[in-house]
Amino acid sequence: MMRKALSSLGVILSLSALFSCSSKESNVKEDLTKYMDQARLWATAETQINNAISSVRRDQFVHDDFVIATLKSAVGVTQQYVQQLETYQPRTPPLYNVHQEYIEAWRAHYSAMAALVDAAEKKDYIQLAKANTDLVEAQRSVADALADLARLLREAGLRSEPPPQQQPSSPPPEGFAAPPHNS
């Protein structure tokens, strides 16, 4: 009798684990799908911010007034964007962790951009160089968070693996050229 009860208990635990896993996978897929829908709405702010950064990099930070005018408005957009990101709350731990990584990267963008404006206003070119280095690092952090998001999407079956010969590397930060490909 005890053996039969243990056997039944084993079957019940196995089935509950199976349903629990598929339920968790379903929750992650649903959470990722909602997140990607929201990310499409965030794209406008990101484009505006990245265009401002590209513009001052093309100028090579030569014209202080241009740097100030271009980045000052982008700093405000970045601050609002970070606030939007902070209000979004993913429900599943894997996506929550990636989203927190993404928020931190955009906070770093905000700080670096504000420091660039401050440096240009003061004409402090040492501070400007440091702020630009911080911005490059923030852009790398965004790329890392996006790579982690892509991994989650692949693991959830929402994005396929690229063919091995086309594995993407992390994109270079905005304003930097990719290394040439050897054929």
C-alpha positions in Angstrom: 0.0 0.0 0.0 2.8 2.4 0.9 4.6 1.6 -2.4 1.5 2.4 -4.4 1.0 5.7 -2.5 4.7 6.6 -3.2 4.3 5.7 -6.8 1.2 7.8 -7.2 2.9 10.7 -5.4 5.9 10.4 -7.8 3.5 10.6 -10.8 1.7 13.6 -9.4 5.0 15.4 -8.7 6.3 14.7 -12.2 3.1 15.9 -13.8 3.0 19.0 -11.6 6.7 19.8 -12.5 5.9 19.3 -16.2 2.8 21.6 -16.1 4.8 24.1 -14.0 7.6 24.3 -16.6 5.2 24.8 -19.5 3.3 27.4 -17.5 6.6 29.2 -16.7 7.6 29.1 -20.4 4.2 30.4 -21.4 4.5 33.3 -18.9 8.0 34.2 -20.2 6.8 34.1 -23.8 3.8 36.3 -22.9 6.0 38.7 -20.9 8.5 39.0 -23.7 5.8 39.5 -26.3 4.3 42.4 -24.3 7.8 43.8 -23.7 8.6 43.8 -27.4 5.3 45.6 -28.1 6.3 48.2 -25.6 9.8 48.5 -27.0 8.4 49.5 -30.3 6.9 52.5 -28.6 10.2 53.3 -27.0 12.0 53.3 -30.3 11.1 56.9 -31.1 12.8 58.2 -28.0 15.9 56.1 -28.6 16.1 57.2 -32.2 15.9 60.9 -31.2 18.6 60.4 -28.5 20.9 58.4 -30.8 20.5 61.0 -33.7 21.6 63.8 -31.3 24.6 61.7 -30.3 25.5 61.0 -33.9 25.2 64.6 -34.8 27.7 65.8 -32.1 30.0 63.0 -32.9 30.0 63.9 -36.6 30.9 67.4 -35.5 33.6 65.8 -33.3 32.5 68.1 -30.4 34.2 71.0 -32.2 31.4 73.6 -31.9 30.5 74.0 -28.3 27.2 75.9 -29.0 26.1 73.1 -31.4 27.0 70.4 -28.8 25.1 72.3 -26.1 22.0 73.0 -28.3 21.9 69.4 -29.7 22.5 67.5 -26.5 20.6 69.7 -24.1 17.2 68.8 -25.6 18.3 65.1 -25.9 19.2 65.1 -22.2 15.6 66.0 -21.4 14.3 63.3 -23.7 16.7 60.8 -22.1 15.5 61.7 -18.6 11.9 61.2 -19.6 12.8 57.9 -21.4 14.5 56.6 -18.2 11.4 57.5 -16.3 9.3 55.5 -18.8 11.6 52.5 -18.6 11.4 52.7 -14.8 7.6 52.5 -14.8 7.5 49.3 -16.9 7.5 46.2 -14.7 8.2 42.9 -16.4 6.5 40.0 -14.5 9.0 37.2 -15.0 12.5 37.2 -13.3 14.6 36.7 -16.5 13.0 39.6 -18.3 12.9 41.7 -15.1 16.7 41.3 -14.8 17.4 42.2 -18.4 15.1 45.3 -18.1 17.0 46.4 -15.0 20.2 46.1 -16.9 18.7 48.2 -19.7 17.5 50.9 -17.3 21.0 51.1 -15.8 22.5 51.5 -19.2 20.1 54.4 -20.1 20.7 56.0 -16.7 24.4 56.0 -17.7 23.5 57.6 -21.0 21.6 60.3 -19.2 24.5 61.0 -16.8 27.1 61.0 -19.6 25.1 63.3 -21.9 24.4 65.7 -19.1 28.2 65.7 -18.3 28.9 66.4 -22.0 26.6 69.5 -22.0 28.1 70.7 -18.7 31.6 70.3 -20.1 30.8 72.1 -23.3 29.2 74.9 -21.3 32.4 75.2 -19.2 34.6 74.6 -22.2 36.3 71.9 -20.0 37.7 69.6 -22.7 39.1 67.1 -20.2 35.7 66.6 -18.7 34.3 66.4 -22.2 36.6 63.6 -23.1 35.7 61.7 -19.9 32.0 62.2 -20.5 32.4 60.9 -24.1 34.2 57.8 -22.8 31.4 57.3 -20.3 28.8 57.6 -23.1 30.7 55.0 -25.2 30.6 52.7 -22.2 26.9 53.4 -21.7 26.3 52.5 -25.4 28.1 49.2 -24.9 25.9 48.5 -21.9 22.8 49.1 -24.0 24.2 46.7 -26.6 24.9 44.1 -23.9 21.3 44.4 -22.5 19.9 44.1 -26.0 22.1 40.9 -26.6 20.7 39.5 -23.3 17.2 40.3 -24.5 17.9 38.6 -27.8 19.1 35.5 -25.9 15.9 35.4 -23.9 13.8 35.7 -27.1 15.8 32.8 -28.7 15.4 30.7 -25.5 11.6 31.3 -25.5 11.4 30.4 -29.2 10.4 33.9 -30.2 13.5 34.4 -32.4 15.5 31.9 -34.3 19.2 31.5 -34.1 21.1 33.1 -36.9 23.2 30.8 -39.1 26.7 30.1 -37.6 28.5 32.0 -40.3 26.3 35.1 -39.6 26.5 35.3 -35.8 26.3 39.0 -35.0 28.9 40.6 -32.9 28.0 43.4 -30.6 27.3 46.5 -32.7 29.9 49.2 -32.4 28.7 52.2 -30.3 26.9 54.9 -32.3 29.4 57.0 -34.3 32.1 54.3 -34.6 32.7 52.4 -37.8 32.5 48.6 -37.8 35.8 46.8 -38.7 36.0 45.8 -42.3 35.1 42.2 -43.1 37.8 40.1 -44.9 36.4 38.0 -47.7 
